Amino acid sequence: MGASIPTIETTRLRLRPFRAGDAATVAALLEDPEVSRTLSSVPYPYRQQYAEDWIATHEDVFTARGEIDLAITMRDGAELVGAISLLVPDGESLHELGYWLGRRHWGRGIATEAACALVDFARQTLGVRTIRARCMIANPASAAVLGKSGFRRVGRAAPIEKDGRRHDAAAFVYESPRDG
Ligand SMILES: CC(C)(COP(=O)(O)OP(=O)(O)OC[C@H]1O[C@@H](n2cnc3c(N)ncnc32)[C@H](O)[C@@H]1OP(=O)(O)O)[C@@H](O)C(=O)NCCC(=O)NCCS
């Protein structure tokens, strides 16, 4: 049997593979326009079917491309609060980090805790040395998460298309220490 999508634990969080039964919660969190607004690949309005279809791809993209999509859940109570991913976009060789949280979970350091844990896992377990990320310039919370997770801003990224508009974007890179 091949490897399976990992589960990663931190002080407060359990980053675990999504299950089909998570789709309703994912849809409820992504129906919020404030969450969706800065996410390039999340349609709005959002439907539960999108979540079902997305979750159904995870095993295949992990097996075929090593892409990791994880539910961010609280160790205490198991509530699903968001998602974090390490993808390899088409035509790219570097991994790219992405994440979102339901709005009521913002501002408690959860995204930073999840991002640091996934970056550490990629470095230590997968041997990944370089990870890219990008965010809209108008998304200072995400830029702060990246900065606190060891990424440095390296200039502009291609504009992010969202709802028929192009948004200026910043590019970030994480490079693991040589002895890491
Ligand atoms: C971006 C997002 C994941 C951040 O999640 P979070 O758990 O609230 O993030 P954290 O608490 O770990 O860190 C947020 C940091 O941004 C800072 N911040 C928040 N709003 C800010 C603003 N308007 N200007 C500057 N900094 C801001 C916070 O102060 C915090 O930094 P600090 O700990 O140094 O004070 C969350 O806002 C979200 O899901 N947004 C919608 C989806 C999204 O944009 N995803 C990223 C796409 S690139």
The ligand as an ORCA input file, in Angstrom:
! r2SCAN-3c Opt
* xyz 0 1
  C      -5.381     35.131      6.293
  C      -5.975     34.302      7.419
  C      -5.796     32.819      7.106
  C      -5.246     34.660      8.725
  O      -5.669     33.740      9.747
  P      -5.402     34.043     11.313
  O      -5.464     32.760     12.047
  O      -6.287     35.146     11.735
  O      -3.904     34.532     11.268
  P      -2.941     34.686     12.528
  O      -3.770     35.016     13.743
  O      -2.044     33.495     12.596
  O      -2.039     35.930     12.104
  C      -2.657     37.073     11.526
  C      -1.717     38.231     11.664
  O      -2.175     39.239     10.767
  C      -2.288     40.435     11.484
  N      -3.345     41.190     10.832
  C      -4.659     40.882     10.786
  N      -5.316     41.845     10.089
  C      -4.369     42.737      9.702
  C      -4.415     43.943      8.977
  N      -5.565     44.422      8.482
  N      -3.267     44.620      8.772
  C      -2.087     44.144      9.247
  N      -1.988     42.990      9.950
  C      -3.126     42.304     10.165
  C      -2.620     40.026     12.887
  O      -2.337     41.067     13.787
  C      -1.701     38.829     13.051
  O      -0.374     39.207     13.302
  P       0.216     39.257     14.823
  O       0.018     37.894     15.403
  O       1.656     39.586     14.607
  O      -0.559     40.289     15.526
  C      -7.506     34.572      7.589
  O      -7.669     35.951      7.752
  C      -8.327     34.090      6.421
  O      -8.737     32.939      6.379
  N      -8.613     35.005      5.456
  C      -9.417     34.649      4.297
  C      -8.722     33.634      3.387
  C      -7.336     34.119      2.977
  O      -7.122     35.291      2.702
  N      -6.397     33.165      2.897
  C      -5.037     33.474      2.467
  C      -5.002     33.651      0.981
  S      -3.367     34.170      0.439
*
